[in-house]
Amino acid sequence: MQICVAVGEKSINKLFMLISNAEFQADLIEFRLDYLEALDYGELEKLLEKMKLPVIFTVRRKNEGGKFKGSEEDRFKTLNNLIDLRPDFIDIELSSPFLNEDLVDSAKKVGVKIIGSYHSFQDTPPTHVLLKKIDMAYRLGIDVVKIVTYAKEIEDNLIILSLHSAAEKYLREMEIVTFCMGENGLISRVLCPLFGSKFTFASFGANVTAPGQISIQKMRRIQKLISE
């Protein structure tokens, strides 16, 4: 079961300091670049050169839990510059006006996979609503669709964990990452890889980037208990 560590820091120097320890424990690393006070593409290129694991670059906008302070036009330019650096994945919200087939195709041409993400921080919508998001990602030719919702009730985990089965016809050509946020969503964070999720997310120590995120150390311990 693969675990992606999400890392958000204000400076690139701190990201460099975290790499070796994070790589030792994780299967992938997501760099939340919206946390950075300044983007230095030269330094990010050096960061990629040092990486031994697959890398996800994310520049999350505020209404989906991010910290990016610029306009959507600025973010579009930033994401295009990041694609030129050729990380393994770029995560872009499905609601972004600039996420289209042309952008997906241009990323694929340089070997960058697009993760199309949807976040609901208030609740877990019903399955038919989430399937519309997956259908949108499929029509755009996206490589991985990421559906993350907030679990108000324990039962919300059942919607998310059954989503892979409900979306089976789409997932012959596209992979999925799906789990719930919040204290009640811990079950789905741990179990989602067993239900078809490409990977799950964990934090590196106290570096939490989403509600209910647990440390990779704790996630590994739980998964070990499950597998025994």
DOLUMNU-837875 format. One record per residue (C-alpha): residue number from 1; x, y, z; residue in one letter. Coordinates in steps of 0.001 Angstrom, whole numbers, plus 500000, padded with zeros to 6 digits. Example, Ala and Ser with C-alpha at 12.3 -4.5 7.8 and 13.67 -1.06 7.14 Angstrom:
// residues 2
atom n:1&px:512300&py:495500&pz:507800&res:A .
atom n:2&px:513670&py:498940&pz:507140&res:S .
This chain:
// residues 228
atom n:1&px:500000&py:500000&pz:500000&res:M .
atom n:2&px:501601&py:503205&pz:498824&res:Q .
atom n:3&px:501791&py:506312&pz:501013&res:I .
atom n:4&px:502354&py:509815&pz:499703&res:C .
atom n:5&px:503838&py:512287&pz:502172&res:V .
atom n:6&px:502500&py:515816&pz:501727&res:A .
atom n:7&px:505006&py:518531&pz:502629&res:V .
atom n:8&px:504325&py:522249&pz:502959&res:G .
atom n:9&px:507037&py:524697&pz:504004&res:E .
atom n:10&px:507621&py:528432&pz:503610&res:K .
atom n:11&px:511142&py:528066&pz:502210&res:S .
atom n:12&px:512774&py:525742&pz:499684&res:I .
atom n:13&px:515725&py:525328&pz:502058&res:N .
atom n:14&px:513413&py:523574&pz:504528&res:K .
atom n:15&px:512196&py:521296&pz:501753&res:L .
atom n:16&px:515782&py:520307&pz:501002&res:F .
atom n:17&px:516293&py:519521&pz:504689&res:M .
atom n:18&px:513249&py:517226&pz:504776&res:L .
atom n:19&px:513984&py:515179&pz:501664&res:I .
atom n:20&px:516239&py:512425&pz:502989&res:S .
atom n:21&px:514075&py:511532&pz:505999&res:N .
atom n:22&px:510826&py:511754&pz:504037&res:A .
atom n:23&px:512180&py:509594&pz:501205&res:E .
atom n:24&px:513243&py:506937&pz:503679&res:F .
atom n:25&px:509632&py:506465&pz:504799&res:Q .
atom n:26&px:507410&py:507416&pz:501843&res:A .
atom n:27&px:506569&py:505995&pz:498412&res:D .
atom n:28&px:505814&py:509396&pz:496861&res:L .
atom n:29&px:506225&py:512996&pz:497981&res:I .
atom n:30&px:503813&py:515856&pz:497315&res:E .
atom n:31&px:505319&py:519312&pz:497553&res:F .
atom n:32&px:502657&py:521878&pz:498423&res:R .
atom n:33&px:504314&py:524777&pz:496634&res:L .
atom n:34&px:501484&py:527145&pz:497574&res:D .
atom n:35&px:503064&py:527197&pz:501060&res:Y .
atom n:36&px:506269&py:528769&pz:499728&res:L .
atom n:37&px:506807&py:532469&pz:500315&res:E .
atom n:38&px:508663&py:532665&pz:496982&res:A .
atom n:39&px:508970&py:530309&pz:494015&res:L .
atom n:40&px:512470&py:529786&pz:492643&res:D .
atom n:41&px:512288&py:527508&pz:489611&res:Y .
atom n:42&px:516038&py:526986&pz:489565&res:G .
atom n:43&px:515974&py:525703&pz:493135&res:E .
atom n:44&px:512949&py:523520&pz:492407&res:L .
atom n:45&px:514842&py:521997&pz:489489&res:E .
atom n:46&px:517701&py:521159&pz:491867&res:K .
atom n:47&px:515154&py:519674&pz:494272&res:L .
atom n:48&px:513853&py:517363&pz:491551&res:L .
atom n:49&px:517387&py:516302&pz:490647&res:E .
atom n:50&px:517940&py:515151&pz:494237&res:K .
atom n:51&px:514690&py:513204&pz:494455&res:M .
atom n:52&px:514716&py:509414&pz:494329&res:K .
atom n:53&px:510951&py:509026&pz:494673&res:L .
atom n:54&px:508089&py:510145&pz:492391&res:P .
atom n:55&px:507176&py:513795&pz:492987&res:V .
atom n:56&px:503845&py:515615&pz:492907&res:I .
atom n:57&px:503852&py:519406&pz:492567&res:F .
atom n:58&px:500734&py:521152&pz:493845&res:T .
atom n:59&px:499862&py:524848&pz:493887&res:V .
atom n:60&px:496539&py:524719&pz:495703&res:R .
atom n:61&px:494182&py:527680&pz:495539&res:R .
atom n:62&px:492471&py:529024&pz:498653&res:K .
atom n:63&px:488928&py:527798&pz:498030&res:N .
atom n:64&px:490232&py:524206&pz:497961&res:E .
atom n:65&px:492364&py:524455&pz:501085&res:G .
atom n:66&px:495438&py:526123&pz:499575&res:G .
atom n:67&px:497549&py:529149&pz:500363&res:K .
atom n:68&px:498310&py:530560&pz:496903&res:F .
atom n:69&px:497962&py:534346&pz:497087&res:K .
atom n:70&px:498099&py:535310&pz:493417&res:G .
atom n:71&px:495402&py:535417&pz:490750&res:S .
atom n:72&px:494257&py:532422&pz:488726&res:E .
atom n:73&px:496215&py:533844&pz:485790&res:E .
atom n:74&px:499354&py:533870&pz:487958&res:D .
atom n:75&px:498654&py:530310&pz:489051&res:R .
atom n:76&px:498186&py:529173&pz:485462&res:F .
atom n:77&px:501581&py:530615&pz:484526&res:K .
atom n:78&px:503135&py:528994&pz:487592&res:T .
atom n:79&px:501722&py:525572&pz:486738&res:L .
atom n:80&px:502952&py:525818&pz:483153&res:N .
atom n:81&px:506436&py:526666&pz:484428&res:N .
atom n:82&px:506272&py:523690&pz:486793&res:L .
atom n:83&px:505278&py:521361&pz:483957&res:I .
atom n:84&px:508447&py:522485&pz:482145&res:D .
atom n:85&px:510455&py:521191&pz:485141&res:L .
atom n:86&px:508964&py:517726&pz:484483&res:R .
atom n:87&px:507957&py:516391&pz:487905&res:P .
atom n:88&px:506196&py:513029&pz:487831&res:D .
atom n:89&px:502795&py:514561&pz:488616&res:F .
atom n:90&px:501089&py:517960&pz:488705&res:I .
atom n:91&px:497900&py:518220&pz:490782&res:D .
atom n:92&px:495307&py:520672&pz:489423&res:I .
atom n:93&px:491775&py:521164&pz:490738&res:E .
atom n:94&px:489004&py:519936&pz:488437&res:L .
atom n:95&px:487249&py:523266&pz:489028&res:S .
atom n:96&px:490167&py:525263&pz:487615&res:S .
atom n:97&px:489082&py:527183&pz:484485&res:P .
atom n:98&px:492399&py:526500&pz:482755&res:F .
atom n:99&px:492328&py:522722&pz:483207&res:L .
atom n:100&px:491496&py:521495&pz:479712&res:N .
atom n:101&px:492508&py:518884&pz:477147&res:E .
atom n:102&px:495238&py:521117&pz:475710&res:D .
atom n:103&px:496964&py:521488&pz:479081&res:L .
atom n:104&px:496650&py:517756&pz:479779&res:V .
atom n:105&px:498082&py:516920&pz:476351&res:D .
atom n:106&px:500986&py:519360&pz:476714&res:S .
atom n:107&px:501875&py:517807&pz:480070&res:A .
atom n:108&px:501737&py:514279&pz:478658&res:K .
atom n:109&px:504063&py:515248&pz:475799&res:K .
atom n:110&px:506840&py:515969&pz:478328&res:V .
atom n:111&px:506052&py:512935&pz:480495&res:G .
atom n:112&px:504146&py:514731&pz:483264&res:V .
atom n:113&px:500978&py:513077&pz:484560&res:K .
atom n:114&px:498031&py:515224&pz:485632&res:I .
atom n:115&px:496120&py:514569&pz:488846&res:I .
atom n:116&px:492687&py:516158&pz:488602&res:G .
atom n:117&px:491495&py:516824&pz:492149&res:S .
atom n:118&px:488215&py:517633&pz:493842&res:Y .
atom n:119&px:487950&py:518619&pz:497515&res:H .
atom n:120&px:484855&py:519091&pz:499644&res:S .
atom n:121&px:485732&py:520519&pz:503060&res:F .
atom n:122&px:482138&py:520628&pz:504320&res:Q .
atom n:123&px:480745&py:517144&pz:503708&res:D .
atom n:124&px:480769&py:514031&pz:501528&res:T .
atom n:125&px:478428&py:514469&pz:498551&res:P .
atom n:126&px:476392&py:511475&pz:497330&res:P .
atom n:127&px:477930&py:509001&pz:494899&res:T .
atom n:128&px:476185&py:510387&pz:491792&res:H .
atom n:129&px:477704&py:513836&pz:492410&res:V .
atom n:130&px:481192&py:512384&pz:492808&res:L .
atom n:131&px:480769&py:510274&pz:489672&res:L .
atom n:132&px:480159&py:513483&pz:487710&res:K .
atom n:133&px:483577&py:514725&pz:488878&res:K .
atom n:134&px:485160&py:511453&pz:487795&res:I .
atom n:135&px:483395&py:511654&pz:484430&res:D .
atom n:136&px:484783&py:515166&pz:483946&res:M .
atom n:137&px:488324&py:513958&pz:484661&res:A .
atom n:138&px:487871&py:511037&pz:482281&res:Y .
atom n:139&px:486700&py:513279&pz:479430&res:R .
atom n:140&px:489748&py:515519&pz:479910&res:L .
atom n:141&px:492083&py:512539&pz:479576&res:G .
atom n:142&px:493465&py:512982&pz:483087&res:I .
atom n:143&px:495819&py:510293&pz:484423&res:D .
atom n:144&px:494681&py:510221&pz:488076&res:V .
atom n:145&px:491441&py:511548&pz:489552&res:V .
atom n:146&px:491607&py:512528&pz:493223&res:K .
atom n:147&px:488355&py:512776&pz:495198&res:I .
atom n:148&px:488731&py:513976&pz:498802&res:V .
atom n:149&px:485728&py:514828&pz:500962&res:T .
atom n:150&px:485016&py:515640&pz:504599&res:Y .
atom n:151&px:483506&py:512885&pz:506746&res:A .
atom n:152&px:480829&py:514373&pz:508981&res:K .
atom n:153&px:479703&py:510877&pz:509902&res:E .
atom n:154&px:481542&py:507542&pz:509983&res:I .
atom n:155&px:479144&py:506332&pz:507276&res:E .
atom n:156&px:480620&py:508840&pz:504827&res:D .
atom n:157&px:483640&py:506560&pz:504567&res:N .
atom n:158&px:481430&py:503929&pz:502927&res:L .
atom n:159&px:480590&py:506317&pz:500076&res:I .
atom n:160&px:484248&py:506997&pz:499443&res:I .
atom n:161&px:485500&py:503440&pz:499842&res:L .
atom n:162&px:482839&py:502142&pz:497418&res:S .
atom n:163&px:483604&py:504857&pz:494851&res:L .
atom n:164&px:486225&py:502774&pz:493050&res:H .
atom n:165&px:483639&py:500048&pz:492382&res:S .
atom n:166&px:481000&py:502599&pz:491320&res:A .
atom n:167&px:483446&py:504250&pz:488903&res:A .
atom n:168&px:484836&py:501007&pz:487483&res:E .
atom n:169&px:484063&py:501822&pz:483838&res:K .
atom n:170&px:486182&py:504985&pz:484048&res:Y .
atom n:171&px:489089&py:503375&pz:485838&res:L .
atom n:172&px:490160&py:501104&pz:482999&res:R .
atom n:173&px:492094&py:504061&pz:481584&res:E .
atom n:174&px:492450&py:506301&pz:484655&res:M .
atom n:175&px:493602&py:505732&pz:488231&res:E .
atom n:176&px:491919&py:507063&pz:491364&res:I .
atom n:177&px:492887&py:508420&pz:494789&res:V .
atom n:178&px:489985&py:508819&pz:497171&res:T .
atom n:179&px:489532&py:509160&pz:500942&res:F .
atom n:180&px:487846&py:511300&pz:503595&res:C .
atom n:181&px:489300&py:514141&pz:505635&res:M .
atom n:182&px:488527&py:514906&pz:509254&res:G .
atom n:183&px:488644&py:512826&pz:512418&res:E .
atom n:184&px:485831&py:510575&pz:511165&res:N .
atom n:185&px:487695&py:509981&pz:507899&res:G .
atom n:186&px:490681&py:508149&pz:509372&res:L .
atom n:187&px:489233&py:504765&pz:508386&res:I .
atom n:188&px:489193&py:505651&pz:504700&res:S .
atom n:189&px:492686&py:507172&pz:504852&res:R .
atom n:190&px:494024&py:503846&pz:506090&res:V .
atom n:191&px:491889&py:501489&pz:504019&res:L .
atom n:192&px:491552&py:503319&pz:500684&res:C .
atom n:193&px:494490&py:501494&pz:498978&res:P .
atom n:194&px:492734&py:498192&pz:499732&res:L .
atom n:195&px:489668&py:499512&pz:497887&res:F .
atom n:196&px:491480&py:500595&pz:494730&res:G .
atom n:197&px:493078&py:503926&pz:495621&res:S .
atom n:198&px:496457&py:504404&pz:493927&res:K .
atom n:199&px:497876&py:505690&pz:497220&res:F .
atom n:200&px:496903&py:507413&pz:500440&res:T .
atom n:201&px:498281&py:510560&pz:502080&res:F .
atom n:202&px:500100&py:511122&pz:505355&res:A .
atom n:203&px:501975&py:513964&pz:506976&res:S .
atom n:204&px:505663&py:514135&pz:507768&res:F .
atom n:205&px:505747&py:514601&pz:511538&res:G .
atom n:206&px:503698&py:517628&pz:512560&res:A .
atom n:207&px:503695&py:519011&pz:508996&res:N .
atom n:208&px:499933&py:518595&pz:508456&res:V .
atom n:209&px:498444&py:519907&pz:505195&res:T .
atom n:210&px:494832&py:518675&pz:505542&res:A .
atom n:211&px:492269&py:518006&pz:508313&res:P .
atom n:212&px:492645&py:514586&pz:509903&res:G .
atom n:213&px:495988&py:513829&pz:508287&res:Q .
atom n:214&px:498114&py:511487&pz:510389&res:I .
atom n:215&px:501875&py:511025&pz:510350&res:S .
atom n:216&px:503467&py:508518&pz:508011&res:I .
atom n:217&px:504969&py:506762&pz:511041&res:Q .
atom n:218&px:501491&py:506170&pz:512477&res:K .
atom n:219&px:500110&py:505184&pz:509069&res:M .
atom n:220&px:502856&py:502586&pz:508622&res:R .
atom n:221&px:502160&py:501126&pz:512072&res:R .
atom n:222&px:498435&py:500840&pz:511362&res:I .
atom n:223&px:498986&py:499271&pz:507954&res:Q .
atom n:224&px:501410&py:496772&pz:509481&res:K .
atom n:225&px:498762&py:495714&pz:512001&res:L .
atom n:226&px:496202&py:495300&pz:509215&res:I .
atom n:227&px:498508&py:493158&pz:507109&res:S .
atom n:228&px:499494&py:490818&pz:509973&res:E .
